[in-house]
């Protein structure tokens, strides 16, 4: 049932190459989920998320200040330097953090492509001017994509693109809602493969697979105990082996709050007469990453709401090493969760996940939670 998503996630490069060969379309790699993919898709471009491979490498040292840059940004750049994304016609970023921006600019310099674009996504999304400002930037981006592809992005194509993406978001919500059940019909590992593959495949094709999944998910029973209900929170996390290990310890990840999960698809584009402004509003209003969650913190109430809705017993807070924005956020998030009776475990990720060390810490954390569950 979930095998198609697993295969897409594992064979991401093969999929993109075959898509390009079959359609004759262009493929663009993006570094951050604040990129308005609807514009690209309306021009017939396949947007694919640039992710790492979790292999130790010193390949990036001459190109990026590796000593203090997060392992995720270095791992992403390494994929380009190794030629694994050699099928890309372009790359882009919407302003997120300095580390990912450095990976983007290093890619621009050392791996030339026919198209690259930096979208000035405002960090102060709570400003009264943010929506109008971003709408202007998206309009300029639209013009650049039209010039690059030679295709006009008209109202019809943009409207269809928005609906395709909104349909994808609704389907993902439907699947995620089943995880509220006492015995969820899918694991956290399966959910992660589903969402990551959604960031790398043609949305129309992925929607077909999601639609089939929704039809067949009801009544699915896993050959395992749900165990302790956990939430994953933090910076970018596509470490599937880690979740596999975690769920082997009589636990299930029932909800997440990161950009390879709910933050990517949680809210829709609410259509209006001005479609560019509608897209702008969607990205301004989406669940924020910490670099954009100020001056009023919206992220913490959202996390608490998810934790309550999905009935979690504990939360694992994940930070990519040297990730300054998340490092600033995590103490406040941990305090809020603990105050609300949800225990937390903090883990710092590097390029490779030290499964053995993490397993020991997760076992101890789960033992505490399971003892409390027996008491209450």
C-alpha positions as a Markdown table, in Angstrom:
| # | Residue | x | y | z |
|---|---|---|---|---|
| 1 | Unk | 0.0 | 0.0 | 0.0 |
| 2 | Unk | 2.8 | 2.4 | 0.9 |
| 3 | Unk | 5.4 | 0.7 | -1.4 |
| 4 | Unk | 4.9 | 3.2 | -4.2 |
| 5 | Unk | 5.9 | 6.1 | -1.8 |
| 6 | Unk | 8.9 | 4.2 | -0.5 |
| 7 | Unk | 10.1 | 3.5 | -4.1 |
| 8 | Unk | 9.7 | 7.1 | -5.1 |
| 9 | Unk | 11.7 | 8.3 | -2.1 |
| 10 | Unk | 14.4 | 5.7 | -2.7 |
| 11 | Unk | 14.6 | 6.2 | -6.4 |
| 12 | Unk | 14.1 | 10.0 | -6.4 |
| 13 | Unk | 16.8 | 10.7 | -9.1 |
| 14 | Unk | 15.6 | 7.9 | -11.4 |
| 15 | Unk | 12.0 | 9.2 | -11.1 |
| 16 | Unk | 13.0 | 12.8 | -12.1 |
| 17 | Unk | 15.2 | 11.6 | -15.0 |
| 18 | Unk | 12.4 | 9.4 | -16.4 |
| 19 | Unk | 9.8 | 12.2 | -15.9 |
| 20 | Unk | 12.1 | 14.6 | -17.8 |
| 21 | Unk | 12.6 | 12.1 | -20.6 |
| 22 | Unk | 8.9 | 11.3 | -20.9 |
| 23 | Unk | 7.5 | 14.8 | -20.7 |
| 24 | Unk | 10.4 | 16.9 | -22.1 |
| 25 | Unk | 9.8 | 19.3 | -19.3 |
| 26 | Unk | 12.3 | 21.1 | -17.1 |
| 27 | Unk | 13.2 | 20.0 | -13.5 |
| 28 | Unk | 14.1 | 22.5 | -10.8 |
| 29 | Unk | 15.6 | 21.7 | -7.4 |
| 30 | Unk | 14.6 | 23.8 | -4.5 |
| 31 | Unk | 16.2 | 24.1 | -1.0 |
| 32 | Unk | 13.4 | 25.3 | 1.1 |
| 33 | Unk | 9.6 | 24.6 | 1.4 |
| 34 | Unk | 8.8 | 28.3 | 1.3 |
| 35 | Unk | 9.3 | 28.1 | -2.5 |
| 36 | Unk | 5.9 | 28.8 | -4.2 |
| 37 | Unk | 5.8 | 25.6 | -6.2 |
| 38 | Unk | 2.5 | 26.5 | -7.7 |
| 39 | Unk | 4.2 | 29.0 | -10.1 |
| 40 | Unk | 6.7 | 26.4 | -11.3 |
| 41 | Unk | 4.0 | 23.7 | -11.8 |
| 42 | Unk | 1.8 | 26.1 | -13.8 |
| 43 | Unk | 4.7 | 26.4 | -16.3 |
| 44 | Unk | 5.1 | 22.7 | -16.6 |
| 45 | Unk | 8.2 | 22.5 | -14.4 |
| 46 | Unk | 8.8 | 19.6 | -12.0 |
| 47 | Unk | 9.9 | 21.0 | -8.6 |
| 48 | Unk | 12.0 | 18.6 | -6.6 |
| 49 | Unk | 13.3 | 19.1 | -3.0 |
| 50 | Unk | 17.0 | 18.9 | -2.7 |
| 51 | Unk | 17.9 | 16.6 | 0.2 |
| 52 | Unk | 21.1 | 14.9 | 1.4 |
| 53 | Unk | 22.1 | 11.3 | 1.4 |
| 54 | Unk | 23.4 | 11.1 | 5.0 |
| 55 | Unk | 26.9 | 10.0 | 4.0 |
| 56 | Unk | 30.0 | 11.4 | 5.7 |
| 57 | Unk | 31.8 | 13.7 | 3.3 |
| 58 | Unk | 34.5 | 16.4 | 3.3 |
| 59 | Unk | 33.7 | 17.2 | -0.3 |
| 60 | Unk | 32.1 | 20.5 | 0.7 |
| 61 | Unk | 35.0 | 21.9 | 2.8 |
| 62 | Unk | 36.5 | 24.0 | 0.0 |
| 63 | Unk | 33.1 | 25.5 | -0.9 |
| 64 | Unk | 31.3 | 26.1 | 2.4 |
| 65 | Unk | 32.5 | 26.9 | 5.9 |
| 66 | Unk | 31.8 | 23.3 | 7.1 |
| 67 | Unk | 33.0 | 23.8 | 10.7 |
| 68 | Unk | 30.0 | 25.8 | 11.7 |
| 69 | Unk | 27.4 | 25.2 | 9.1 |
| 70 | Unk | 24.6 | 22.7 | 9.7 |
| 71 | Unk | 25.2 | 19.1 | 8.3 |
| 72 | Unk | 22.0 | 19.3 | 6.3 |
| 73 | Unk | 23.2 | 22.3 | 4.2 |
| 74 | Unk | 26.6 | 20.6 | 3.6 |
| 75 | Unk | 24.9 | 17.3 | 2.7 |
| 76 | Unk | 22.7 | 19.0 | 0.2 |
| 77 | Unk | 25.6 | 20.8 | -1.5 |
| 78 | Unk | 27.5 | 17.6 | -1.6 |
| 79 | Unk | 24.8 | 16.0 | -3.7 |
| 80 | Unk | 25.3 | 18.6 | -6.3 |
| 81 | Unk | 29.1 | 18.4 | -6.2 |
| 82 | Unk | 28.8 | 14.6 | -6.6 |
| 83 | Unk | 26.7 | 15.0 | -9.7 |
| 84 | Unk | 23.6 | 13.3 | -8.3 |
| 85 | Unk | 21.4 | 16.1 | -9.4 |
| 86 | Unk | 22.9 | 16.3 | -12.8 |
| 87 | Unk | 19.4 | 16.3 | -14.4 |
| 88 | Unk | 18.4 | 19.6 | -12.9 |
| 89 | Unk | 17.8 | 22.5 | -15.3 |
| 90 | Unk | 17.6 | 25.0 | -12.4 |
| 91 | Unk | 17.8 | 25.6 | -8.7 |
| 92 | Unk | 16.2 | 28.1 | -6.4 |
| 93 | Unk | 15.7 | 29.1 | -2.8 |
| 94 | Unk | 13.2 | 31.2 | -0.9 |
| 95 | Unk | 15.1 | 33.0 | 1.9 |
| 96 | Unk | 15.1 | 30.7 | 4.9 |
| 97 | Unk | 18.4 | 30.5 | 6.9 |
| 98 | Unk | 22.0 | 31.6 | 6.2 |
| 99 | Unk | 23.3 | 28.0 | 6.1 |
| 100 | Unk | 20.9 | 26.9 | 3.3 |
| 101 | Unk | 21.5 | 30.2 | 1.5 |
| 102 | Unk | 25.2 | 29.5 | 1.5 |
| 103 | Unk | 24.6 | 26.0 | 0.1 |
| 104 | Unk | 22.5 | 27.6 | -2.6 |
| 105 | Unk | 25.1 | 30.3 | -3.5 |
| 106 | Unk | 27.9 | 27.7 | -3.5 |
| 107 | Unk | 25.9 | 25.5 | -5.9 |
| 108 | Unk | 25.4 | 28.5 | -8.1 |
| 109 | Unk | 29.1 | 29.2 | -8.2 |
| 110 | Unk | 30.5 | 25.7 | -8.6 |
| 111 | Unk | 27.6 | 23.8 | -10.5 |
| 112 | Unk | 26.4 | 26.2 | -13.2 |
| 113 | Unk | 22.9 | 25.8 | -14.5 |
| 114 | Unk | 20.8 | 27.5 | -17.0 |
| 115 | Unk | 18.5 | 29.0 | -14.3 |
| 116 | Unk | 18.8 | 29.9 | -10.7 |
| 117 | Unk | 16.6 | 32.2 | -8.6 |
| 118 | Unk | 16.7 | 33.7 | -5.2 |
| 119 | Unk | 13.2 | 34.6 | -3.9 |
| 120 | Unk | 13.2 | 37.3 | -1.3 |
| 121 | Unk | 10.8 | 35.6 | 1.2 |
| 122 | Unk | 10.3 | 38.0 | 4.1 |
| 123 | Unk | 11.5 | 36.8 | 7.5 |
| 124 | Unk | 9.0 | 39.1 | 9.3 |
| 125 | Unk | 5.9 | 37.3 | 8.0 |
| 126 | Unk | 3.9 | 39.0 | 10.8 |
| 127 | Unk | 4.4 | 42.5 | 9.3 |
| 128 | Unk | 1.3 | 44.1 | 7.9 |
| 129 | Unk | 3.3 | 44.6 | 4.7 |
| 130 | Unk | 4.5 | 41.0 | 4.3 |
| 131 | Unk | 1.7 | 39.7 | 2.1 |
| 132 | Unk | 1.9 | 42.6 | -0.4 |
| 133 | Unk | 5.7 | 42.5 | -0.4 |
| 134 | Unk | 5.8 | 38.7 | -1.1 |
| 135 | Unk | 3.1 | 39.0 | -3.8 |
| 136 | Unk | 5.3 | 41.5 | -5.6 |
| 137 | Unk | 8.3 | 39.1 | -5.3 |
| 138 | Unk | 6.2 | 36.1 | -6.6 |
| 139 | Unk | 5.0 | 38.2 | -9.5 |
| 140 | Unk | 8.7 | 38.9 | -10.5 |
| 141 | Unk | 9.4 | 35.2 | -10.0 |
| 142 | Unk | 6.5 | 34.3 | -12.3 |
| 143 | Unk | 8.0 | 36.6 | -15.0 |
| 144 | Unk | 11.4 | 35.0 | -14.6 |
| 145 | Unk | 10.0 | 31.5 | -14.9 |
| 146 | Unk | 8.0 | 32.5 | -18.0 |
| 147 | Unk | 11.1 | 33.9 | -19.6 |
| 148 | Unk | 13.1 | 30.8 | -18.7 |
| 149 | Unk | 10.6 | 28.2 | -20.0 |
| 150 | Unk | 9.1 | 30.2 | -22.8 |
| 151 | Unk | 5.6 | 29.5 | -21.5 |
| 152 | Unk | 3.0 | 31.9 | -20.4 |
| 153 | Unk | 1.6 | 31.3 | -16.9 |
| 154 | Unk | -2.0 | 32.4 | -17.4 |
| 155 | Unk | -5.0 | 32.4 | -15.0 |
| 156 | Unk | -6.2 | 29.0 | -16.1 |
| 157 | Unk | -2.8 | 27.2 | -15.7 |
| 158 | Unk | -2.2 | 28.9 | -12.4 |
| 159 | Unk | -5.6 | 28.1 | -11.1 |
| 160 | Unk | -5.2 | 24.4 | -12.1 |
| 161 | Unk | -1.8 | 24.3 | -10.5 |
| 162 | Unk | -3.2 | 25.7 | -7.2 |
| 163 | Unk | -6.1 | 23.2 | -7.2 |
| 164 | Unk | -3.6 | 20.3 | -7.9 |
| 165 | Unk | -1.5 | 21.4 | -4.9 |
| 166 | Unk | -4.5 | 22.0 | -2.7 |
| 167 | Unk | -5.9 | 18.6 | -3.6 |
| 168 | Unk | -2.6 | 17.1 | -2.5 |
| 169 | Unk | -2.7 | 18.9 | 0.8 |
| 170 | Unk | -6.3 | 17.7 | 1.5 |
| 171 | Unk | -5.3 | 14.1 | 0.7 |
| 172 | Unk | -2.3 | 14.3 | 3.0 |
| 173 | Unk | -4.6 | 15.7 | 5.7 |
| 174 | Unk | -7.0 | 12.8 | 5.3 |
| 175 | Unk | -4.2 | 10.3 | 5.7 |
| 176 | Unk | -2.8 | 12.2 | 8.7 |
| 177 | Unk | -6.2 | 12.3 | 10.4 |
| 178 | Unk | -6.2 | 8.5 | 10.6 |
| 179 | Unk | -3.1 | 8.8 | 12.9 |
| 180 | Unk | -5.4 | 10.2 | 15.6 |
| 181 | Unk | -6.9 | 6.7 | 16.0 |
| 182 | Unk | -6.0 | 4.6 | 19.1 |
| 183 | Unk | -4.3 | 2.2 | 16.7 |
| 184 | Unk | -3.2 | 4.2 | 13.6 |
| 185 | Unk | -3.3 | 2.3 | 10.3 |
| 186 | Unk | 0.2 | 3.6 | 9.3 |
| 187 | Unk | 3.6 | 4.1 | 11.0 |
| 188 | Unk | 5.6 | 7.3 | 11.3 |
| 189 | Unk | 8.1 | 5.8 | 8.9 |
| 190 | Unk | 5.4 | 5.3 | 6.2 |
| 191 | Unk | 4.1 | 8.8 | 6.8 |
| 192 | Unk | 7.5 | 10.3 | 6.3 |
| 193 | Unk | 8.1 | 8.3 | 3.1 |
| 194 | Unk | 4.8 | 9.5 | 1.8 |
| 195 | Unk | 5.4 | 13.2 | 2.5 |
| 196 | Unk | 9.1 | 13.2 | 1.3 |
| 197 | Unk | 8.0 | 11.5 | -2.0 |
| 198 | Unk | 5.4 | 14.2 | -2.3 |
| 199 | Unk | 8.2 | 16.8 | -2.5 |
| 200 | Unk | 9.9 | 15.0 | -5.4 |
| 201 | Unk | 7.2 | 13.7 | -7.7 |
| 202 | Unk | 4.7 | 15.1 | -10.1 |
| 203 | Unk | 1.8 | 16.2 | -7.9 |
| 204 | Unk | -0.8 | 14.8 | -10.2 |
| 205 | Unk | 0.7 | 11.4 | -10.2 |
| 206 | Unk | 1.3 | 11.5 | -6.4 |
| 207 | Unk | -2.3 | 12.6 | -5.9 |
| 208 | Unk | -3.5 | 9.5 | -7.7 |
| 209 | Unk | -1.5 | 7.3 | -5.4 |
| 210 | Unk | -2.8 | 9.3 | -2.4 |
| 211 | Unk | -6.3 | 8.9 | -3.6 |
| 212 | Unk | -5.9 | 5.1 | -3.8 |
| 213 | Unk | -4.4 | 5.1 | -0.4 |
| 214 | Unk | -7.2 | 7.0 | 1.2 |
| 215 | Unk | -9.7 | 4.5 | -0.3 |
| 216 | Unk | -7.9 | 1.5 | 1.0 |
| 217 | Unk | -6.5 | 2.8 | 4.3 |
| 218 | Unk | -9.8 | 2.4 | 6.3 |
| 219 | Unk | -9.8 | -0.9 | 8.0 |
| 220 | Unk | -6.0 | -1.5 | 7.6 |
| 221 | Unk | -4.6 | -3.1 | 10.7 |
| 222 | Unk | -0.9 | -3.2 | 11.4 |
| 223 | Unk | 0.8 | -6.3 | 12.7 |
| 224 | Unk | 2.3 | -4.4 | 15.6 |
| 225 | Unk | 1.3 | -2.6 | 18.8 |
| 226 | Unk | 1.0 | 1.1 | 18.7 |
| 227 | Unk | 2.8 | 1.5 | 22.0 |
| 228 | Unk | 3.8 | 4.9 | 23.2 |
| 229 | Unk | 2.5 | 7.8 | 21.0 |
| 230 | Unk | 5.3 | 10.2 | 20.0 |
| 231 | Unk | 5.6 | 13.5 | 18.2 |
| 232 | Unk | 8.7 | 14.6 | 16.3 |
| 233 | Unk | 9.5 | 18.3 | 16.3 |
| 234 | Unk | 12.3 | 20.3 | 14.8 |
| 235 | Unk | 14.5 | 21.2 | 12.0 |
| 236 | Unk | 14.7 | 19.3 | 8.7 |
| 237 | Unk | 14.4 | 15.6 | 9.3 |
| 238 | Unk | 14.4 | 12.9 | 6.6 |
| 239 | Unk | 16.2 | 10.3 | 8.7 |
| 240 | Unk | 14.0 | 7.3 | 7.9 |
| 241 | Unk | 16.4 | 4.8 | 9.6 |
| 242 | Unk | 16.1 | 6.8 | 12.8 |
| 243 | Unk | 12.3 | 6.6 | 12.8 |
| 244 | Unk | 12.5 | 2.9 | 11.9 |
| 245 | Unk | 14.7 | 2.4 | 15.0 |
| 246 | Unk | 12.4 | 4.5 | 17.2 |
| 247 | Unk | 9.3 | 2.6 | 16.2 |
| 248 | Unk | 11.0 | -0.7 | 16.9 |
| 249 | Unk | 11.0 | 0.2 | 20.6 |
| 250 | Unk | 7.2 | -0.3 | 21.2 |
| 251 | Unk | 6.4 | 3.3 | 20.1 |
| 252 | Unk | 4.7 | 5.0 | 17.1 |
| 253 | Unk | 5.3 | 8.5 | 15.7 |
| 254 | Unk | 1.7 | 9.7 | 15.3 |
| 255 | Unk | 2.4 | 13.3 | 14.3 |
| 256 | Unk | 5.3 | 15.6 | 13.4 |
| 257 | Unk | 6.1 | 19.3 | 13.1 |
| 258 | Unk | 8.9 | 19.7 | 10.6 |
| 259 | Unk | 9.4 | 20.7 | 7.0 |
| 260 | Unk | 9.4 | 17.2 | 5.7 |
| 261 | Unk | 6.1 | 16.7 | 7.3 |
| 262 | Unk | 3.2 | 18.9 | 8.4 |
| 263 | Unk | 4.8 | 22.3 | 7.9 |
| 264 | Unk | 5.0 | 21.5 | 4.1 |
| 265 | Unk | 1.3 | 20.8 | 3.5 |
| 266 | Unk | -0.7 | 22.0 | 6.5 |
| 267 | Unk | -2.5 | 25.0 | 5.0 |
| 268 | Unk | -4.0 | 25.6 | 1.5 |
| 269 | Unk | -4.1 | 28.4 | -1.0 |
| 270 | Unk | -7.4 | 30.1 | -0.4 |
| 271 | Unk | -8.4 | 31.3 | -3.9 |
| 272 | Unk | -9.4 | 34.8 | -4.6 |
| 273 | Unk | -9.6 | 37.1 | -7.7 |
| 274 | Unk | -5.8 | 37.8 | -7.4 |
| 275 | Unk | -4.2 | 34.4 | -7.5 |
| 276 | Unk | -0.7 | 35.8 | -6.9 |
| 277 | Unk | -1.9 | 37.4 | -3.6 |
| 278 | Unk | -3.7 | 34.2 | -2.7 |
| 279 | Unk | -0.4 | 32.3 | -3.1 |
| 280 | Unk | 1.4 | 34.9 | -1.1 |
| 281 | Unk | -1.1 | 34.7 | 1.7 |
| 282 | Unk | -0.7 | 30.9 | 1.9 |
| 283 | Unk | 3.1 | 31.1 | 2.4 |
| 284 | Unk | 2.9 | 34.0 | 4.8 |
| 285 | Unk | 0.3 | 32.2 | 6.9 |
| 286 | Unk | 1.7 | 28.6 | 6.8 |
| 287 | Unk | 3.0 | 27.1 | 10.1 |
| 288 | Unk | 6.3 | 29.0 | 10.4 |
| 289 | Unk | 9.8 | 27.7 | 10.8 |
| 290 | Unk | 11.7 | 29.4 | 13.7 |
| 291 | Unk | 13.4 | 31.9 | 11.4 |
| 292 | Unk | 10.0 | 33.4 | 10.7 |
| 293 | Unk | 8.2 | 33.0 | 14.0 |
| 294 | Unk | 8.5 | 36.4 | 15.5 |
| 295 | Unk | 7.7 | 38.7 | 17.2 |
| 296 | Unk | 4.7 | 36.8 | 18.4 |
| 297 | Unk | 5.4 | 33.0 | 18.6 |
| 298 | Unk | 2.8 | 31.2 | 16.6 |
| 299 | Unk | 4.7 | 27.9 | 16.5 |
| 300 | Unk | 4.3 | 26.9 | 20.1 |
| 301 | Unk | 0.5 | 27.1 | 20.3 |
| 302 | Unk | 0.4 | 25.1 | 17.0 |
| 303 | Unk | 2.6 | 22.4 | 18.4 |
| 304 | Unk | 0.6 | 22.1 | 21.6 |
| 305 | Unk | -2.6 | 21.9 | 19.6 |
| 306 | Unk | -1.1 | 19.0 | 17.5 |
| 307 | Unk | 0.1 | 17.2 | 20.6 |
| 308 | Unk | -3.3 | 17.4 | 22.2 |
| 309 | Unk | -5.2 | 16.4 | 19.0 |
| 310 | Unk | -3.0 | 13.4 | 18.4 |
| 311 | Unk | -2.8 | 12.4 | 22.1 |
| 312 | Unk | 1.0 | 12.2 | 22.3 |
| 313 | Unk | 2.7 | 11.0 | 25.5 |
| 314 | Unk | 6.2 | 12.4 | 24.6 |
| 315 | Unk | 7.9 | 14.6 | 22.1 |
| 316 | Unk | 11.4 | 14.2 | 20.5 |
| 317 | Unk | 13.0 | 17.6 | 19.7 |
| 318 | Unk | 15.4 | 17.3 | 16.8 |
| 319 | Unk | 18.0 | 19.9 | 15.9 |
| 320 | Unk | 20.5 | 19.7 | 13.1 |
| 321 | Unk | 23.9 | 20.4 | 14.6 |
| 322 | Unk | 24.7 | 24.2 | 14.5 |
| 323 | Unk | 21.1 | 25.1 | 13.4 |
| 324 | Unk | 20.8 | 28.5 | 15.1 |
| 325 | Unk | 17.1 | 29.2 | 14.5 |
| 326 | Unk | 15.9 | 25.8 | 16.0 |
| 327 | Unk | 18.5 | 26.0 | 18.8 |
| 328 | Unk | 16.8 | 29.3 | 19.8 |
| 329 | Unk | 13.3 | 27.8 | 19.6 |
| 330 | Unk | 13.8 | 24.4 | 21.3 |
| 331 | Unk | 14.1 | 25.6 | 25.0 |
| 332 | Unk | 10.8 | 27.5 | 24.8 |
| 333 | Unk | 9.1 | 24.6 | 23.0 |
| 334 | Unk | 10.4 | 22.0 | 25.5 |
| 335 | Unk | 9.2 | 24.2 | 28.4 |
| 336 | Unk | 5.7 | 24.6 | 26.9 |
| 337 | Unk | 5.4 | 20.9 | 26.4 |
| 338 | Unk | 6.7 | 19.9 | 29.8 |
| 339 | Unk | 4.3 | 22.5 | 31.4 |
| 340 | Unk | 1.5 | 20.7 | 29.6 |
| 341 | Unk | 2.5 | 17.3 | 30.9 |
| 342 | Unk | 4.3 | 16.1 | 27.8 |
| 343 | Unk | 7.9 | 14.9 | 28.4 |
| 344 | Unk | 10.6 | 15.8 | 25.9 |
| 345 | Unk | 13.9 | 14.3 | 24.6 |
| 346 | Unk | 16.4 | 16.5 | 22.8 |
| 347 | Unk | 18.6 | 15.0 | 20.1 |
| 348 | Unk | 21.2 | 16.7 | 18.0 |
| 349 | Unk | 21.5 | 15.3 | 14.5 |
| 350 | Unk | 24.6 | 15.2 | 12.3 |
| 351 | Unk | 25.1 | 14.1 | 8.7 |
| 352 | Unk | 24.9 | 10.5 | 9.8 |
| 353 | Unk | 22.5 | 9.4 | 12.5 |
| 354 | Unk | 24.4 | 7.7 | 15.4 |
| 355 | Unk | 21.7 | 5.0 | 15.7 |
| 356 | Unk | 23.4 | 3.1 | 18.5 |
| 357 | Unk | 23.7 | 6.2 | 20.7 |
| 358 | Unk | 20.3 | 7.4 | 19.9 |
| 359 | Unk | 18.7 | 4.0 | 20.5 |
| 360 | Unk | 20.1 | 4.0 | 24.1 |
| 361 | Unk | 18.7 | 7.4 | 24.8 |
| 362 | Unk | 15.4 | 6.7 | 23.2 |
| 363 | Unk | 15.0 | 3.4 | 25.1 |
| 364 | Unk | 15.6 | 5.3 | 28.4 |
| 365 | Unk | 13.1 | 8.0 | 27.4 |
| 366 | Unk | 10.5 | 5.5 | 26.4 |
| 367 | Unk | 11.0 | 3.5 | 29.6 |
| 368 | Unk | 10.1 | 6.6 | 31.6 |
| 369 | Unk | 7.0 | 7.3 | 29.5 |
| 370 | Unk | 5.9 | 3.6 | 29.6 |
| 371 | Unk | 6.3 | 3.5 | 33.4 |
| 372 | Unk | 4.1 | 6.6 | 33.7 |
| 373 | Unk | 1.5 | 5.1 | 31.4 |
| 374 | Unk | 1.3 | 2.1 | 33.7 |
| 375 | Unk | 0.9 | 4.3 | 36.7 |
| 376 | Unk | -1.9 | 6.5 | 35.2 |
